[in-house]
Amino acid sequence: MTLDQGQLTPLRWAQPEPGASVTVTVPASSANLGPGFDSVGLALGVWDEASVTVTDEPGVVVEVQGEGVGAVPLDESHLVVRTLAATFAHLGLGVPPGLHLRCANAVPHGRGLGSSATAIVTGALAAVCLAAADAEGELTGTTREAALDVVNQVASALEGHPDNASASVYGGATISVMGPRAQGAPLTRTVRLPLHDEIDVVVCVPGAQLSTAHARSVLPQSVSLATAAQSTARGGLLTHALTTDPSLLLEATVDVLHQEQRRPSYPSSMSLLDGLRARGHAAVISGAGPSLLVLTTRGEVDVVREAVGELDDVRAWQVSAPGVPDVGATALTVVH
């Protein structure tokens, strides 16, 4: 990761001292939304919270509650800790010799709801807050804007694609593109979409997990010009449906790049997706799957829930309507 930190933010950075601490909260996210592969993200109202404290005692202590207990590492290889280290390095600072990380996780792991991006955004925001010499208490105004810009750049670079990370950073619906730096322009360019007031979501989470690496490994390395053109057109229509005309959501979420190619990896998810779309509901695979996201309107949420129960054994799915938070990653407290 090579980012020009001098062009990213006017904030001043300082090595955090023992006793410095920060508590951050970061929302889950759904990526792609059908044709918006690696570019469109949507924040979901499911939150991870983490506290990071710089300590006098050398070494890393990690405590985890909720999702990931017994599965994630409890040492310096924990994703949040690795991201803390990478972010400090990006800011030109050393990693504090002692760190205490407490995680309270609600975002399901390995289900296509951006758990890795959530962890990366958590680590990046925590590091930025601890190192921001001008920040006291909750980040607000231009200080928050500058901090989130750094977090978005770092998280997108570490994640390798900006869709999940940017939605978790900023909340709401986002479109992001990664490209080479030119004339001081950000490596990742993110814009927030003014989501239509009636847009709502239903999330269907199965018990099975699927790694993003496996989901990506089955995708083709190239597609035809006709397929690329159709995907681009659908992506444009998706933007219009999300911001202006939700009645077009079903048509706008047709995907030709990744969902069908991954069908053998999550047949149950695709079966439910097929059934929901046949009934007129804009169901898509959430991120790399196997969860489903149904883009709908507020008045149709219960109809979607009922349809899931009619199409499949509802006990096989955790069905919820978490909403789309307008605010993303937030530092609740910062102590220097």
C-alpha positions in Angstrom: 0.0 0.0 0.0 1.6 3.3 -1.1 -0.6 6.3 -0.4 0.6 9.9 -0.4 -0.4 10.9 3.2 0.5 14.5 2.7 -2.2 15.0 0.1 -4.9 13.2 2.1 -5.6 15.3 5.1 -4.6 18.5 6.9 -4.5 16.6 10.3 -1.3 16.4 12.2 -0.1 13.1 13.5 1.6 12.2 16.7 2.7 9.0 18.3 0.0 7.9 20.8 1.2 7.6 24.4 0.2 5.0 27.0 -3.2 5.7 28.3 -4.6 6.9 25.0 -7.7 5.1 24.0 -10.6 5.2 21.5 -13.9 3.4 21.1 -15.3 3.1 17.6 -18.4 1.6 16.1 -18.7 0.5 12.5 -21.7 -0.8 10.5 -21.9 -4.0 8.4 -22.3 -3.6 4.6 -23.7 -5.2 1.5 -21.7 -4.9 -1.7 -22.4 -5.3 -5.4 -26.2 -5.0 -5.2 -26.4 -7.0 -8.4 -24.5 -5.2 -11.2 -22.4 -2.8 -9.0 -19.6 -5.3 -8.7 -16.7 -4.0 -6.6 -18.1 -0.5 -6.7 -21.5 -0.1 -5.0 -22.0 -0.6 -1.3 -24.8 -0.2 1.2 -24.4 0.2 4.9 -26.5 -2.1 7.1 -27.7 -1.4 10.6 -25.7 -4.1 12.3 -22.7 -2.8 14.3 -19.4 -3.9 15.5 -17.9 -1.9 18.4 -14.2 -2.0 19.5 -12.1 -0.2 22.1 -8.3 0.2 21.6 -6.1 1.3 24.5 -2.3 2.0 24.3 -0.7 0.4 27.3 2.6 0.5 29.2 2.8 -3.3 29.1 4.5 -4.6 25.9 2.5 -7.0 23.8 -1.0 -7.3 22.4 -4.1 -8.4 24.3 -7.3 -9.1 22.4 -10.7 -9.8 23.9 -13.7 -10.8 21.7 -17.4 -11.0 22.4 -20.1 -12.1 20.0 -19.3 -13.1 16.4 -16.0 -14.7 15.9 -15.5 -16.0 19.5 -13.3 -19.1 19.3 -12.6 -18.6 15.6 -10.6 -15.3 15.3 -7.0 -15.0 16.6 -6.4 -13.3 19.9 -2.9 -11.9 19.1 -1.2 -9.6 16.7 -2.6 -11.5 13.8 -6.1 -10.3 14.5 -7.3 -8.3 11.5 -8.1 -5.2 13.6 -4.6 -5.3 15.1 -2.9 -5.9 11.7 -4.9 -2.9 10.3 -3.8 -0.7 13.3 -0.2 -1.5 12.5 -0.6 -0.8 8.8 -2.4 2.5 9.4 0.2 3.7 11.9 2.9 2.8 9.3 1.0 4.7 6.6 0.9 7.8 8.9 4.6 7.5 9.4 4.3 6.3 13.0 5.5 3.3 14.9 3.2 0.7 16.4 2.8 1.3 20.1 4.5 -1.5 22.1 1.4 -2.3 24.1 -2.1 -2.5 22.8 -5.3 -3.8 24.4 -8.2 -4.5 22.0 -11.8 -5.3 23.1 -14.2 -6.3 20.4 -18.0 -6.7 20.6 -19.0 -8.1 17.3 -22.5 -8.3 15.8 -21.6 -8.6 12.1 -21.8 -12.3 11.0 -18.5 -13.6 9.7 -18.1 -15.3 6.3 -21.7 -14.4 5.2 -21.2 -11.6 2.7 -22.0 -8.8 5.0 -18.6 -7.2 5.0 -17.2 -8.5 8.3 -13.6 -8.2 7.1 -14.1 -4.7 5.8 -15.8 -3.8 9.1 -12.7 -5.0 11.0 -10.4 -3.2 8.7 -12.3 0.1 9.0 -12.4 -0.4 12.7 -8.6 -0.7 12.9 -8.0 2.2 10.5 -10.3 4.5 12.3 -9.0 3.6 15.7 -5.4 4.3 14.6 -6.3 7.6 13.0 -8.1 8.7 16.1 -5.3 7.7 18.4 -2.7 9.5 16.2 -4.7 12.7 15.4 -2.9 15.3 17.5 -5.7 17.8 17.0 -8.6 15.5 17.9 -10.1 15.6 21.4 -13.3 13.8 22.2 -15.7 12.9 19.3 -14.5 13.8 15.9 -16.7 16.4 14.3 -16.9 18.6 11.3 -13.8 19.0 9.1 -11.8 16.9 11.5 -14.1 13.9 11.1 -14.2 14.4 7.3 -10.4 14.4 7.1 -10.1 11.4 9.3 -12.7 9.4 7.3 -10.9 10.2 4.1 -7.8 8.6 5.4 -9.7 5.6 6.8 -11.4 5.2 3.4 -8.1 5.3 1.5 -6.4 2.9 3.9 -9.3 0.4 4.2 -10.0 0.3 0.5 -6.3 -0.4 -0.2 -6.1 -3.1 2.4 -9.4 -4.7 1.3 -8.4 -4.6 -2.3 -11.8 -3.2 -3.4 -13.7 -0.2 -2.0 -17.3 -1.3 -2.1 -17.8 -2.7 1.4 -15.2 -0.5 3.1 -16.6 2.8 1.8 -20.1 1.9 2.8 -19.0 1.1 6.3 -16.9 4.3 6.5 -19.6 6.7 5.3 -22.9 5.0 5.8 -25.8 5.1 3.4 -25.2 4.0 -0.2 -21.9 4.6 -1.8 -20.2 4.3 -5.2 -16.5 4.0 -5.3 -13.8 3.6 -7.9 -10.1 2.8 -7.3 -7.4 4.1 -9.7 -3.9 5.4 -9.9 -3.1 8.7 -8.2 -3.1 11.6 -10.7 -2.5 15.3 -9.8 -3.3 14.7 -6.2 -6.6 13.0 -6.8 -7.5 10.3 -4.2 -6.6 6.7 -4.9 -10.2 5.8 -4.0 -12.9 8.2 -5.1 -16.2 7.7 -3.1 -19.5 9.5 -3.5 -22.5 9.0 -1.4 -25.8 8.4 -3.2 -28.9 10.3 -1.9 -30.9 7.2 -1.2 -34.6 7.4 -1.9 -36.7 7.9 1.3 -38.7 4.8 0.6 -35.8 2.4 0.1 -35.6 -0.4 2.8 -33.8 -3.7 2.9 -34.4 -7.3 4.1 -31.4 -9.5 4.8 -31.5 -13.3 4.8 -28.5 -14.9 6.5 -27.9 -18.7 6.2 -26.0 -20.8 8.7 -23.3 -21.7 6.2 -20.2 -19.6 5.6 -18.3 -18.9 2.3 -14.9 -17.3 2.1 -14.5 -14.3 -0.2 -11.4 -15.9 -1.7 -13.3 -19.0 -2.8 -16.2 -16.9 -4.2 -13.7 -14.9 -6.3 -11.8 -17.9 -7.5 -14.7 -19.2 -9.5 -15.2 -16.0 -11.5 -13.9 -15.7 -15.1 -10.9 -13.4 -15.7 -12.6 -11.8 -18.8 -16.1 -11.3 -20.2 -17.4 -10.4 -23.6 -18.0 -6.8 -24.7 -21.7 -7.5 -24.8 -21.7 -8.7 -21.2 -19.7 -5.7 -20.1 -22.0 -3.3 -21.9 -25.1 -4.9 -20.3 -23.5 -4.7 -16.8 -22.6 -1.1 -17.3 -26.2 -0.2 -18.3 -27.7 -2.1 -15.4 -25.3 -0.3 -13.0 -26.5 3.0 -14.3 -30.1 2.0 -13.9 -29.3 0.8 -10.3 -28.1 4.3 -9.4 -31.4 5.8 -10.7 -33.5 3.2 -8.9 -31.8 3.7 -5.6 -32.0 7.5 -5.7 -35.1 8.3 -7.8 -37.4 5.5 -8.7 -37.5 2.3 -6.5 -40.1 0.8 -8.9 -37.1 0.0 -11.1 -35.2 -2.0 -8.5 -36.0 -5.4 -9.9 -34.9 -4.5 -13.4 -31.9 -2.6 -12.1 -30.5 -5.5 -10.0 -30.1 -7.9 -12.9 -26.5 -9.2 -12.7 -24.5 -10.9 -15.5 -21.0 -10.8 -14.0 -20.8 -12.9 -10.8 -24.0 -14.4 -9.3 -24.8 -17.1 -11.8 -21.1 -18.0 -12.0 -21.1 -18.6 -8.3 -24.3 -20.6 -8.2 -22.6 -24.0 -7.4 -21.0 -22.3 -4.3 -24.3 -21.3 -2.7 -27.2 -23.3 -4.4 -29.7 -22.7 -1.5 -29.1 -18.9 -1.7 -29.6 -18.9 -5.5 -32.7 -21.0 -5.2 -34.2 -18.5 -2.7 -33.0 -15.6 -4.9 -34.7 -17.1 -8.0 -38.0 -17.5 -6.0 -38.0 -14.0 -4.7 -37.2 -12.4 -8.0 -39.9 -14.5 -9.7 -42.3 -12.8 -7.2 -41.1 -9.4 -8.2 -38.7 -8.8 -5.3 -35.2 -7.3 -6.0 -33.1 -10.0 -4.4 -29.4 -10.1 -4.9 -26.5 -12.0 -3.4 -24.9 -9.8 -0.7 -21.3 -9.3 -1.4 -19.5 -12.7 -2.0 -22.5 -14.5 -0.3 -24.1 -16.6 0.8 -26.4 -14.1 2.4 -29.2 -12.4 0.4 -30.1 -8.8 0.3 -33.6 -7.8 -0.9 -33.9 -4.1 -1.9 -37.5 -3.1 -1.3 -39.6 -0.3 0.0 -40.8 0.3 3.5 -44.3 -0.8 2.8 -43.1 -4.1 1.3 -40.8 -5.4 4.1 -43.4 -7.7 5.7 -44.4 -9.0 2.2 -40.8 -10.0 1.6 -40.5 -11.7 5.0 -43.6 -13.7 4.2 -42.3 -14.7 0.8 -39.1 -16.0 2.3 -41.1 -18.3 4.6 -43.3 -19.5 1.8 -40.3 -20.3 -0.5 -38.0 -22.0 2.0 -37.8 -23.3 5.5 -37.6 -20.0 7.4 -35.6 -21.8 10.1 -32.7 -22.1 7.6 -32.4 -18.3 7.5 -32.0 -15.4 9.9 -34.3 -12.9 8.3 -34.1 -9.2 9.5 -34.7 -5.7 8.3 -31.7 -3.8 9.8 -32.2 -0.6 7.9 -29.6 1.5 6.2 -27.8 3.8 8.6 -27.1 7.3 7.3 -23.9 7.5 9.4 -21.0 5.1 9.1 -17.9 4.5 11.2 -17.9 6.7 14.3 -15.5 7.4 17.1 -17.6 7.4 20.2 -14.8 8.5 22.6 -11.2 9.5 22.0 -8.8 10.0 24.9 -5.2 11.2 24.4 
